[in-house]
């Protein structure tokens, strides 16, 4: 499980796949693997992938009951349950990086 999951949304995808394929109950080994991997993500990553999907991060947290490593992580999980995670900052570009129809800027991609 450790090598197959790289991003937070991989956790929800794995759980959604299992539920759609096999239904319930969810094996404890899967819950434990997901909980262990969930402990490795920070608030930025959780906020970035906190989306409406078949299995939400809230649902995942309630299903696997990860044991927080620190008080800071515990409060982060509480903020996740309350939808109060700090959202990721969107990088702001200066005016010199704006794209026009005539130019092809590597930052803007192919126009």
C-alpha positions in Angstrom: 0.0 0.0 0.0 2.8 2.3 0.9 4.4 2.3 -2.6 1.1 2.4 -4.5 -0.3 5.6 -3.0 1.4 8.9 -3.7 -1.3 11.5 -3.4 -4.2 12.1 -1.1 -6.8 11.4 -3.8 -5.3 8.0 -4.3 -6.6 7.0 -0.9 -10.2 8.0 -1.8 -9.9 6.3 -5.2 -8.7 3.0 -3.6 -11.5 3.0 -1.1 -14.1 3.9 -3.7 -12.9 1.1 -6.0 -13.0 -1.4 -3.2 -16.5 -0.4 -2.2 -17.8 -0.5 -5.8 -16.2 -3.8 -6.5 -16.6 -5.8 -3.3 -19.0 -3.7 -1.2 -18.8 -3.7 2.5 -17.3 -4.6 5.0 -14.0 -3.1 4.4 -11.1 -5.3 5.5 -9.2 -4.0 8.6 -5.9 -4.4 6.7 -7.1 -1.9 4.1 -8.3 0.5 6.8 -4.9 0.2 8.6 -2.9 0.8 5.4 -5.0 3.8 4.5 -4.8 5.2 8.0 -1.0 4.8 8.1 -0.6 6.5 4.7 -3.0 9.3 5.7 -0.7 10.3 8.6 2.0 11.1 6.1 0.2 14.0 4.4 0.2 17.6 5.6 -2.6 20.2 5.7 -1.7 21.6 2.3 -2.0 18.2 0.6 -5.3 17.4 2.4 -6.8 20.8 1.4 -5.6 20.5 -2.2 -7.4 17.1 -2.7 -10.4 17.8 -0.4 -13.0 17.4 -3.2 -16.5 16.2 -3.7 -16.0 12.6 -4.9 -17.6 9.2 -4.4 -15.6 8.9 -1.1 -14.8 12.2 0.5 -11.8 12.8 2.8 -14.2 13.3 5.7 -15.7 9.9 5.0 -12.3 8.4 4.8 -11.2 9.9 8.1 -14.3 8.6 9.8 -13.9 5.1 8.3 -10.2 4.5 9.1 -9.8 6.4 12.4 -6.1 7.3 12.1 -4.3 7.9 15.4 -2.7 11.3 15.1 1.1 11.5 15.8 0.9 14.9 17.4 -1.6 17.4 18.8 -1.1 19.5 15.7 -2.1 16.7 13.5 -5.1 16.0 15.7 -6.3 19.6 15.2 -5.7 19.3 11.5 -8.0 16.3 11.3 -10.6 18.2 13.3 -10.4 21.1 10.8 -10.8 18.5 8.0 -14.0 17.3 9.6 -15.3 20.8 10.0 -14.3 21.9 6.4 -11.9 24.5 7.8 -8.6 23.5 6.3 -6.5 26.3 5.0 -6.9 26.2 1.2 -3.7 26.0 -0.9 -2.5 29.3 -2.1 -2.7 29.9 -5.8 0.5 31.2 -7.3 0.2 34.8 -8.5 2.1 35.7 -11.7 3.2 39.3 -12.4 2.0 41.2 -15.4 5.0 40.2 -17.4 3.8 36.6 -17.3 0.4 37.3 -18.8 -0.3 35.7 -22.1 -1.6 37.3 -25.2 -2.9 35.5 -28.2 0.2 36.4 -30.2 2.8 35.1 -27.9 3.6 31.6 -26.8 4.8 31.7 -23.2 6.1 28.5 -21.6 4.3 29.4 -18.4 1.0 29.7 -20.2 1.4 26.6 -22.3 0.6 26.4 -26.0 -2.0 29.0 -27.1 
